[in-house]
């Protein structure tokens, strides 16, 4: 049995877990063993989920998890489990869904969930402050109140499992086919026609929506689908969310004008940015956007490479304990750069906390960028989470292949082939794994691997990639496909260690695995499974349509292919 009297994170490879190895909290690793230990000791579980580059995760860690008094309460009353969401996206999915069920609101990180001694959630929150503020109780108050409630209502709390499972279980109707464009058009009503993105703030670059809009533009040539994409591309490339010095985008903008970023840089955002931008540049061959595409690829290629010669996960928002310090400038730092105000919006007072976040007016010359880079180079770089995730590295492959069509002389197709050999050496000649743990792999790892293999096959005409894709597709069906539900499970069927089978049909930070698998099955000719999965996704669509943008694209591709149209996964008016 696990020792509940120690912090057991010191030997974990995850950078996020390493950040917490010296906490006075007796952190444990999620496992069947620790769940049995909680059950044996009849203690509830405090589950904390975050990731290494998460700003508010750092805040809560400094305020509460490094505080001896708070840690003592946690250790006394709970079995404390720390999870890196990027290592265990299945856990994150299930417990974020539980949070949304309990609170009728969107979740986030850090995620703080309280589970009964059997590992079933009964309440939760996200960030809790050390001291009461803005209507939020202090974390110590929360801990005491949860402990008291659990002791007083333990029997009733444990009995809630069936009700929780029932409410988390996905619902679907018997609709097998439906008109998809009206569903997509409804989403246009929520978009900001002036500033781009969804109305209000914060602003997230919801790539799944824009990929689907671009798909339908390629199919219909209707500008109502292209205009929102053109606007979001312009905002992402010119405003503060883009790093005009080194390239790449931040996670999101906290304001509605895309000026003030939440400064962390995620691989999953930037690979999808590359994909969307390259597909857009096939339509609008504007040199400005093409240069942003190239700059971002060069940035990822250089700055995200880890010791395995694969790509890591993210850069922190903070450096030297200060959010955005690496990316922002004082007026005094840049005032002597010749004509800088011709290229960027420069205010003596700054545009964020008396500092300047660069917003582009027009493309700056190379010498201006070099001077800005020189100033930045004297600052400490943010922490880099070098964790390799298979699904995101495969997204990078597909991005390179797509960019090759725009920049054929840059060698990006060759780079993709070379990069695949690295993936092959690490994952395909041994156990396929998501990240560190050789026993854990997810649907998305297979889905994006197969997708990248299909892309490689199409562009190189080397059918060894297609043959491997078919093999991987069969393996995916065997490991993840639930024939009783005609849907893929998020984690392996025979290795589920959660109270609930995670079945995910909606987009999140990356496109949905089931939707990508439908596209894969179509491209590879798996007729029987394709029809059944399409029927199943159609059944979910009427209920969860706002979260299923990639599924809408996949289902239209299915319908179009079935009707005999000459099309591909990018839109039925596109050849090749």
C-alpha positions as CSV (number, residue, x, y, z in Angstrom):
1,X,0.0,0.0,0.0
2,X,1.1,3.6,-0.6
3,X,2.5,5.6,2.2
4,X,0.1,8.4,2.9
5,X,2.6,10.2,5.2
6,X,5.0,11.2,2.5
7,X,5.0,13.4,-0.6
8,X,5.5,10.8,-3.3
9,X,6.2,13.1,-6.3
10,X,10.0,13.2,-6.2
11,X,10.6,10.4,-8.7
12,X,7.9,11.5,-11.2
13,X,9.1,12.7,-14.6
14,X,6.3,15.2,-15.1
15,X,7.6,18.8,-14.8
16,X,4.3,19.8,-13.2
17,X,4.5,17.1,-10.6
18,X,8.2,18.0,-10.0
19,X,7.0,21.6,-9.2
20,X,5.1,20.1,-6.2
21,X,7.6,17.5,-5.0
22,X,8.7,19.7,-2.1
23,X,5.3,20.8,-0.9
24,X,4.4,19.8,2.7
25,X,1.3,18.2,1.2
26,X,1.6,14.4,1.2
27,X,0.8,14.2,-2.6
28,X,0.1,10.8,-4.1
29,X,0.0,9.6,-7.7
30,X,-3.3,8.6,-9.2
31,X,-3.4,4.8,-9.4
32,X,-5.6,1.8,-8.6
33,X,-3.4,1.2,-5.6
34,X,-3.9,4.7,-4.1
35,X,-7.7,4.4,-4.7
36,X,-7.7,1.1,-2.7
37,X,-5.7,2.8,0.0
38,X,-8.3,5.6,0.3
39,X,-11.0,3.0,0.4
40,X,-9.2,1.0,3.1
41,X,-8.6,4.2,5.2
42,X,-12.1,5.4,4.6
43,X,-10.8,8.9,3.7
44,X,-12.1,11.2,1.0
45,X,-9.8,12.2,-1.8
46,X,-8.6,15.7,-2.7
47,X,-7.8,15.6,-6.4
48,X,-5.8,18.6,-7.8
49,X,-5.3,18.7,-11.5
50,X,-3.2,21.3,-13.3
51,X,-0.2,21.7,-15.7
52,X,3.3,23.1,-15.6
53,X,2.7,26.4,-17.4
54,X,-0.6,27.3,-15.7
55,X,-0.4,30.7,-14.0
56,X,-3.3,30.2,-11.5
57,X,-1.9,26.7,-10.7
58,X,1.3,28.5,-9.6
59,X,-0.7,31.0,-7.5
60,X,-2.6,28.4,-5.6
61,X,0.6,26.3,-5.1
62,X,2.4,29.3,-3.6
63,X,-0.6,30.4,-1.5
64,X,-1.8,27.0,-0.2
65,X,0.2,23.9,-1.1
66,X,3.5,25.5,0.1
67,X,1.8,26.6,3.3
68,X,2.4,24.3,6.2
69,X,-0.8,25.1,8.1
70,X,-2.9,24.4,5.0
71,X,-1.0,21.3,4.2
72,X,-1.6,20.0,7.7
73,X,-5.3,20.2,7.2
74,X,-5.1,18.5,3.8
75,X,-3.0,15.7,5.2
76,X,-5.2,15.2,8.2
77,X,-8.5,15.0,6.4
78,X,-7.8,13.8,2.8
79,X,-5.8,11.5,0.6
80,X,-4.2,14.1,-1.6
81,X,-3.7,13.2,-5.3
82,X,-1.9,15.5,-7.8
83,X,-2.4,15.0,-11.5
84,X,-0.8,16.5,-14.6
85,X,-3.7,17.0,-17.0
86,X,-1.4,16.6,-20.0
87,X,-0.3,13.2,-18.7
88,X,-3.9,12.1,-17.9
89,X,-6.3,13.9,-20.2
90,X,-8.9,11.2,-19.5
91,X,-8.9,12.1,-15.8
92,X,-9.1,15.8,-16.6
93,X,-12.0,15.1,-19.0
94,X,-14.1,13.1,-16.5
95,X,-13.5,15.5,-13.5
96,X,-14.0,18.7,-15.6
97,X,-17.3,17.1,-16.7
98,X,-18.1,16.4,-13.1
99,X,-17.3,20.0,-12.1
100,X,-19.6,21.3,-14.8
101,X,-22.3,19.0,-13.6
102,X,-22.0,20.2,-10.0
103,X,-21.5,23.9,-10.7
104,X,-23.4,24.4,-14.0
105,X,-20.4,26.4,-15.2
106,X,-17.3,25.9,-17.3
107,X,-14.3,24.5,-15.5
108,X,-10.6,25.3,-15.7
109,X,-7.3,24.9,-13.9
110,X,-6.3,24.3,-11.3
111,X,-9.2,21.9,-10.9
112,X,-9.9,21.0,-7.3
113,X,-12.2,18.1,-6.9
114,X,-13.3,16.2,-3.7
115,X,-14.0,12.5,-4.2
116,X,-15.5,10.0,-1.8
117,X,-13.3,7.1,-0.6
118,X,-14.3,5.1,-3.7
119,X,-13.0,7.8,-6.1
120,X,-16.4,9.2,-7.0
121,X,-16.6,13.1,-7.0
122,X,-19.2,14.9,-4.8
123,X,-18.1,18.5,-5.1
124,X,-15.4,20.7,-6.5
125,X,-14.0,24.1,-7.6
126,X,-11.1,25.5,-9.5
127,X,-8.8,28.1,-7.8
128,X,-9.5,28.8,-4.1
129,X,-7.7,31.7,-2.6
130,X,-5.7,31.5,0.6
131,X,-7.8,34.2,2.2
132,X,-11.5,34.9,1.6
133,X,-12.0,37.4,-1.3
134,X,-14.5,38.4,-4.0
135,X,-17.1,36.1,-2.5
136,X,-14.8,33.1,-2.5
137,X,-14.2,31.3,0.8
138,X,-10.6,30.7,1.8
139,X,-9.1,27.3,0.9
140,X,-8.8,26.3,4.6
141,X,-12.5,27.1,5.1
142,X,-13.3,24.9,2.1
143,X,-11.3,22.1,3.4
144,X,-12.9,22.2,6.9
145,X,-16.4,22.5,5.4
146,X,-15.9,19.6,3.0
147,X,-14.5,17.5,5.9
148,X,-17.5,18.3,8.1
149,X,-20.0,17.7,5.3
150,X,-18.4,14.3,4.4
151,X,-18.4,13.1,8.0
152,X,-22.0,14.2,8.5
153,X,-23.5,12.9,5.2
154,X,-21.0,10.2,4.2
155,X,-23.6,7.5,3.6
156,X,-25.7,9.8,1.4
157,X,-22.7,11.1,-0.5
158,X,-21.5,7.6,-1.4
159,X,-25.0,6.6,-2.5
160,X,-24.9,9.4,-5.1
161,X,-22.6,7.4,-7.5
162,X,-25.4,6.0,-9.7
163,X,-27.0,9.4,-10.0
164,X,-23.7,11.0,-11.0
165,X,-22.9,8.3,-13.5
166,X,-26.4,8.7,-15.0
167,X,-26.0,12.5,-15.4
168,X,-22.5,12.2,-16.8
169,X,-23.5,9.5,-19.3
170,X,-23.9,11.0,-22.8
171,X,-27.4,11.2,-24.2
172,X,-28.3,10.6,-27.9
173,X,-31.4,10.4,-30.0
174,X,-32.2,8.2,-33.0
175,X,-31.5,10.8,-35.7
176,X,-29.2,9.2,-38.2
177,X,-28.8,12.0,-40.7
178,X,-29.5,15.7,-40.7
179,X,-28.8,19.0,-42.4
180,X,-25.5,20.2,-41.0
181,X,-25.2,23.7,-42.4
182,X,-28.1,25.2,-40.3
183,X,-26.4,23.8,-37.1
184,X,-23.1,25.5,-38.1
185,X,-24.9,28.8,-39.1
186,X,-26.3,29.0,-35.6
187,X,-22.7,29.3,-34.2
188,X,-22.2,32.4,-36.4
189,X,-24.7,34.3,-34.2
190,X,-22.3,34.0,-31.2
191,X,-19.3,35.5,-33.0
192,X,-18.1,39.1,-32.8
193,X,-18.4,40.5,-36.3
194,X,-16.1,43.4,-35.5
195,X,-13.4,42.0,-33.2
196,X,-13.5,38.4,-34.1
197,X,-13.9,35.3,-31.9
198,X,-16.8,34.8,-29.6
199,X,-18.4,37.9,-28.2
200,X,-17.0,39.4,-25.0
201,X,-13.9,38.4,-23.1
202,X,-11.7,36.5,-22.6
203,X,-11.0,35.6,-26.2
204,X,-9.9,32.1,-27.1
205,X,-8.8,31.1,-30.6
206,X,-11.4,28.3,-31.0
207,X,-9.6,26.6,-33.9
208,X,-12.1,23.7,-34.2
209,X,-14.9,26.2,-35.2
210,X,-12.8,28.0,-37.7
211,X,-11.4,24.8,-39.3
212,X,-15.1,23.8,-39.8
213,X,-16.1,27.2,-41.2
214,X,-13.2,27.0,-43.7
215,X,-14.2,23.5,-44.7
216,X,-17.7,24.7,-45.5
217,X,-16.3,27.7,-47.4
218,X,-14.2,25.4,-49.5
219,X,-17.4,23.4,-50.2
220,X,-19.9,26.1,-50.8
221,X,-17.8,29.2,-51.6
222,X,-20.2,31.2,-49.4
223,X,-18.4,34.1,-47.8
224,X,-20.4,33.9,-44.6
225,X,-18.1,31.0,-43.7
226,X,-14.9,32.7,-44.9
227,X,-15.4,36.2,-43.3
228,X,-15.1,35.0,-39.7
229,X,-12.0,33.0,-40.5
230,X,-10.4,36.0,-42.3
231,X,-11.1,38.2,-39.3
232,X,-9.7,35.8,-36.7
233,X,-6.6,35.3,-38.7
234,X,-6.1,39.0,-38.9
235,X,-6.5,39.5,-35.2
236,X,-4.3,36.5,-34.3
237,X,-1.5,37.7,-36.6
238,X,-1.5,41.4,-35.7
239,X,-2.6,41.9,-32.1
240,X,-1.0,41.3,-28.7
241,X,-1.8,37.6,-28.6
242,X,0.8,37.1,-31.3
243,X,4.5,37.3,-30.4
244,X,5.8,39.7,-33.1
245,X,9.4,39.2,-32.0
246,X,9.8,35.4,-32.0
247,X,6.5,34.0,-33.4
248,X,3.7,31.9,-32.1
249,X,0.5,32.8,-30.2
250,X,-0.4,32.9,-26.5
251,X,-3.1,30.7,-25.0
252,X,-5.8,33.4,-25.1
253,X,-6.4,37.1,-24.7
254,X,-8.0,38.4,-21.5
255,X,-9.6,41.4,-23.3
256,X,-12.0,41.5,-26.2
257,X,-9.5,43.3,-28.4
258,X,-6.9,40.5,-28.5
259,X,-4.3,42.9,-27.1
260,X,-3.6,41.5,-23.6
261,X,-2.6,37.9,-23.8
262,X,-2.5,35.2,-21.1
263,X,1.2,34.8,-21.9
264,X,1.6,31.0,-21.8
265,X,2.4,29.4,-25.1
266,X,1.0,26.0,-25.7
267,X,2.0,23.5,-28.4
268,X,-1.6,22.5,-29.0
269,X,-2.6,26.1,-29.8
270,X,0.4,26.8,-32.1
271,X,0.1,23.5,-34.1
272,X,-3.6,24.3,-34.8
273,X,-2.7,27.9,-35.6
274,X,-0.2,26.6,-38.2
275,X,-2.9,24.3,-39.7
276,X,-5.6,26.9,-39.9
277,X,-3.2,29.6,-41.2
278,X,-1.8,27.4,-43.9
279,X,-5.3,26.4,-45.1
280,X,-6.4,30.0,-45.1
281,X,-3.3,31.0,-47.1
282,X,-4.3,28.6,-49.8
283,X,-7.3,30.9,-50.3
284,X,-5.7,34.2,-49.5
285,X,-2.0,34.2,-50.5
286,X,-1.2,37.4,-48.6
287,X,2.5,37.6,-48.0
288,X,1.9,39.1,-44.5
289,X,0.1,35.9,-43.3
290,X,2.5,33.6,-45.1
291,X,5.4,35.2,-43.2
292,X,3.5,34.8,-39.9
293,X,3.1,31.1,-40.8
294,X,6.8,30.7,-41.5
295,X,7.8,32.6,-38.4
296,X,5.6,30.4,-36.2
297,X,6.9,27.2,-37.7
298,X,10.5,28.4,-37.2
299,X,9.7,29.3,-33.6
300,X,8.2,25.9,-32.8
301,X,11.0,24.1,-34.6
302,X,13.7,25.9,-32.6
303,X,12.2,26.6,-29.2
304,X,9.9,23.6,-28.6
305,X,12.5,20.9,-29.4
306,X,13.3,18.8,-26.4
307,X,16.1,16.3,-25.5
308,X,14.3,13.5,-27.4
309,X,14.4,15.6,-30.6
310,X,10.6,15.8,-30.3
311,X,8.5,18.7,-29.2
312,X,7.7,19.6,-25.6
313,X,4.3,21.0,-24.4
314,X,4.4,24.6,-23.3
315,X,6.1,27.7,-22.1
316,X,5.0,29.3,-18.8
317,X,3.3,32.7,-18.7
318,X,5.6,33.7,-15.8
319,X,9.3,34.4,-15.5
320,X,11.1,35.6,-12.3
321,X,7.7,35.2,-10.7
322,X,6.1,37.9,-12.9
323,X,3.4,37.3,-15.5
324,X,4.5,38.2,-19.0
325,X,7.8,39.7,-18.0
326,X,9.7,38.1,-20.8
327,X,7.4,39.4,-23.5
328,X,6.6,43.0,-22.4
329,X,8.6,46.1,-22.8
330,X,9.0,49.4,-20.9
331,X,8.8,52.6,-22.9
332,X,12.4,53.4,-21.9
333,X,13.6,50.0,-23.3
334,X,12.3,50.6,-26.8
335,X,12.0,54.4,-27.2
336,X,15.4,54.7,-29.1
337,X,14.5,52.1,-31.7
338,X,14.3,54.1,-34.8
339,X,10.7,54.6,-36.1
340,X,9.3,51.8,-33.9
341,X,6.0,53.7,-33.6
342,X,5.6,53.4,-37.3
343,X,5.2,49.7,-36.9
344,X,3.8,49.2,-33.4
345,X,1.2,50.9,-31.3
346,X,3.4,52.7,-28.8
347,X,2.1,54.6,-25.8
348,X,4.4,56.2,-23.3
349,X,2.1,55.0,-20.5
350,X,1.9,51.5,-22.0
351,X,-1.2,49.4,-22.7
352,X,-0.9,47.0,-19.8
353,X,0.2,47.8,-16.3
354,X,2.4,50.6,-17.5
355,X,4.2,48.3,-19.9
356,X,3.9,47.8,-23.6
357,X,2.5,44.7,-25.3
358,X,3.4,44.9,-28.9
359,X,0.5,45.4,-31.3
360,X,1.4,45.6,-35.0
361,X,0.4,48.5,-37.2
362,X,2.3,47.2,-40.2
363,X,5.1,44.7,-40.8
364,X,8.3,45.9,-39.1
365,X,11.7,45.6,-40.9
366,X,14.2,43.0,-39.8
367,X,16.4,45.4,-38.0
368,X,13.6,46.5,-35.7
369,X,12.7,42.9,-34.8
370,X,16.4,42.2,-34.1
371,X,16.6,45.1,-31.7
372,X,13.5,44.0,-29.9
373,X,14.9,40.5,-29.7
374,X,18.2,41.8,-28.3
375,X,16.4,43.5,-25.5
376,X,14.4,40.4,-24.8
377,X,17.5,38.1,-24.8
378,X,18.7,39.8,-21.6
379,X,15.6,38.6,-19.8
380,X,15.1,35.2,-18.2
381,X,13.1,32.9,-20.4
382,X,9.9,31.3,-19.0
383,X,9.9,27.8,-17.8
384,X,9.6,25.2,-20.6
385,X,7.6,22.0,-20.0
386,X,9.5,19.6,-22.2
387,X,7.0,16.8,-21.9
388,X,6.4,15.0,-25.2
389,X,2.8,14.2,-26.0
390,X,2.3,11.9,-29.0
391,X,-1.0,13.5,-30.2
392,X,0.4,17.0,-30.3
393,X,3.6,15.9,-32.1
394,X,1.4,14.3,-34.7
395,X,-0.6,17.5,-35.0
396,X,2.8,19.2,-35.7
397,X,3.4,16.7,-38.5
398,X,0.1,17.5,-40.2
399,X,0.8,21.3,-39.8
400,X,4.2,20.9,-41.5
401,X,2.6,19.0,-44.4
402,X,-0.1,21.6,-44.8
403,X,2.4,24.4,-44.7
404,X,4.4,22.7,-47.4
405,X,1.7,23.5,-49.9
406,X,2.2,27.2,-49.2
407,X,5.9,27.2,-48.7
408,X,7.2,24.4,-51.0
409,X,10.8,25.6,-51.0
410,X,11.1,25.6,-47.2
411,X,11.6,21.8,-47.0
412,X,8.7,21.3,-44.6
413,X,7.5,18.1,-46.2
414,X,11.0,16.6,-45.9
415,X,11.1,17.9,-42.3
416,X,7.8,16.1,-41.6
417,X,9.2,12.8,-43.0
418,X,12.3,13.2,-40.9
419,X,10.3,14.1,-37.8
420,X,8.1,11.0,-38.4
421,X,11.1,8.7,-38.2
422,X,11.8,10.2,-34.7
423,X,8.1,9.4,-33.7
424,X,8.5,5.9,-35.2
425,X,11.7,5.2,-33.3
426,X,10.2,6.3,-29.9
427,X,6.6,5.1,-30.2
428,X,6.1,2.6,-33.0
429,X,9.0,0.3,-32.4
430,X,8.1,0.0,-28.8
431,X,5.0,0.6,-26.8
432,X,2.8,3.4,-28.2
433,X,2.4,5.8,-25.2
434,X,0.9,9.2,-24.7
435,X,3.8,10.7,-22.7
436,X,5.9,9.3,-19.8
437,X,3.9,6.2,-18.8
438,X,4.5,3.3,-21.2
439,X,1.1,1.8,-20.1
440,X,-1.0,4.8,-20.9
441,X,-2.2,5.8,-24.4
442,X,-5.3,7.6,-25.5
443,X,-7.6,7.7,-28.5
444,X,-6.3,11.1,-29.6
445,X,-2.7,9.7,-29.8
446,X,-3.9,7.1,-32.3
447,X,-6.3,9.4,-34.1
448,X,-3.7,12.1,-34.8
449,X,-1.0,9.6,-35.6
450,X,-3.3,8.0,-38.2
451,X,-4.3,11.4,-39.6
452,X,-0.6,12.4,-40.0
453,X,0.1,9.1,-41.7
454,X,-2.7,9.7,-44.1
455,X,-1.4,13.2,-44.8
456,X,2.1,11.9,-45.4
457,X,0.8,9.2,-47.8
458,X,-1.2,11.7,-49.8
459,X,1.6,14.2,-50.2
460,X,4.6,11.9,-50.7
461,X,2.7,9.1,-52.6
462,X,4.6,6.7,-50.5
463,X,2.0,4.1,-49.6
464,X,4.0,2.6,-46.7
465,X,2.4,5.4,-44.6
466,X,-1.1,4.3,-45.7
467,X,-0.4,0.7,-44.9
468,X,0.8,1.7,-41.4
469,X,-2.3,3.9,-41.0
470,X,-4.5,0.9,-41.7
471,X,-2.6,-1.2,-39.2
472,X,-2.9,1.6,-36.6
473,X,-6.6,2.0,-37.4
474,X,-7.3,-1.7,-36.7
475,X,-5.4,-1.4,-33.5
476,X,-7.4,1.6,-32.5
477,X,-10.7,-0.3,-33.1
478,X,-9.4,-3.2,-31.0
479,X,-8.3,-1.0,-28.1
480,X,-10.8,1.8,-27.9
481,X,-14.0,0.9,-29.9
482,X,-17.1,0.2,-27.8
483,X,-19.3,-1.9,-30.1
484,X,-22.3,-1.7,-27.7
485,X,-22.3,2.1,-28.1
486,X,-20.6,2.4,-31.5
487,X,-18.2,5.0,-30.2
488,X,-14.5,5.1,-29.2
489,X,-13.6,5.4,-25.5
490,X,-11.1,8.0,-24.6
491,X,-8.7,5.6,-22.8
492,X,-8.1,1.9,-23.4
493,X,-11.1,-0.2,-22.7
494,X,-9.2,-2.8,-20.6
495,X,-7.1,-0.2,-18.6
496,X,-9.8,2.2,-17.3
497,X,-9.0,3.2,-13.7
498,X,-11.8,5.8,-13.3
499,X,-15.3,5.2,-11.8
500,X,-16.8,6.1,-15.2
501,X,-16.0,5.1,-18.8
502,X,-14.8,8.4,-20.5
503,X,-16.5,8.8,-23.8
504,X,-15.7,12.2,-25.4
505,X,-17.6,13.5,-28.4
506,X,-16.9,17.3,-28.0
507,X,-13.9,19.5,-29.0
508,X,-11.7,20.8,-26.3
509,X,-8.2,22.2,-26.6
510,X,-7.7,19.9,-29.6
511,X,-10.1,18.4,-32.1
512,X,-12.3,15.6,-30.8
513,X,-10.8,12.1,-31.1
514,X,-14.0,10.4,-32.3
515,X,-14.5,13.1,-35.0
516,X,-10.9,12.7,-36.2
517,X,-11.3,8.9,-36.2
518,X,-14.4,9.2,-38.4
519,X,-12.3,11.2,-40.9
520,X,-9.6,8.5,-40.7
521,X,-12.0,5.7,-41.2
522,X,-13.4,7.4,-44.3
523,X,-9.9,8.0,-45.8
524,X,-8.9,4.4,-45.1
525,X,-12.1,2.7,-46.4
526,X,-13.3,1.1,-43.1
527,X,-16.9,0.9,-44.4
528,X,-18.7,-0.9,-41.5
529,X,-17.1,1.1,-38.6
530,X,-17.5,4.4,-40.6
531,X,-21.2,4.0,-40.9
532,X,-21.8,3.0,-37.3
533,X,-19.6,5.8,-35.9
534,X,-21.3,8.3,-38.2
535,X,-24.7,7.1,-37.0
536,X,-23.6,7.4,-33.4
537,X,-22.2,11.0,-33.8
538,X,-25.4,12.1,-35.6
539,X,-27.3,10.8,-32.6
540,X,-25.3,12.9,-30.2
541,X,-25.2,16.0,-32.4
542,X,-28.7,17.3,-31.7
543,X,-28.0,17.4,-28.0
544,X,-24.3,18.5,-27.9
545,X,-24.0,20.4,-31.2
546,X,-22.4,23.5,-29.8
547,X,-19.4,21.4,-28.7
548,X,-19.1,19.2,-31.8
549,X,-17.6,21.5,-34.5
550,X,-15.1,18.9,-35.7
551,X,-17.8,16.3,-35.8
552,X,-20.0,18.5,-38.0
553,X,-17.0,18.7,-40.5
554,X,-16.4,14.9,-40.3
555,X,-20.1,14.1,-40.8
556,X,-20.4,16.3,-43.8
557,X,-17.3,14.7,-45.2
558,X,-18.9,11.3,-44.6
559,X,-22.2,12.4,-46.3
560,X,-20.4,13.9,-49.3
561,X,-18.2,10.9,-49.7
562,X,-21.1,8.5,-49.5
563,X,-23.0,10.4,-52.2
564,X,-20.0,10.0,-54.5
565,X,-18.7,13.6,-54.6
566,X,-15.0,14.2,-55.3
567,X,-13.8,15.6,-52.0
568,X,-11.4,15.3,-49.2
569,X,-11.3,16.1,-45.5
570,X,-10.6,19.8,-46.2
571,X,-13.8,20.4,-48.2
572,X,-15.6,18.8,-51.1
573,X,-14.6,21.4,-53.7
574,X,-10.9,20.9,-53.0
575,X,-8.9,18.3,-54.9
576,X,-5.8,16.8,-53.3
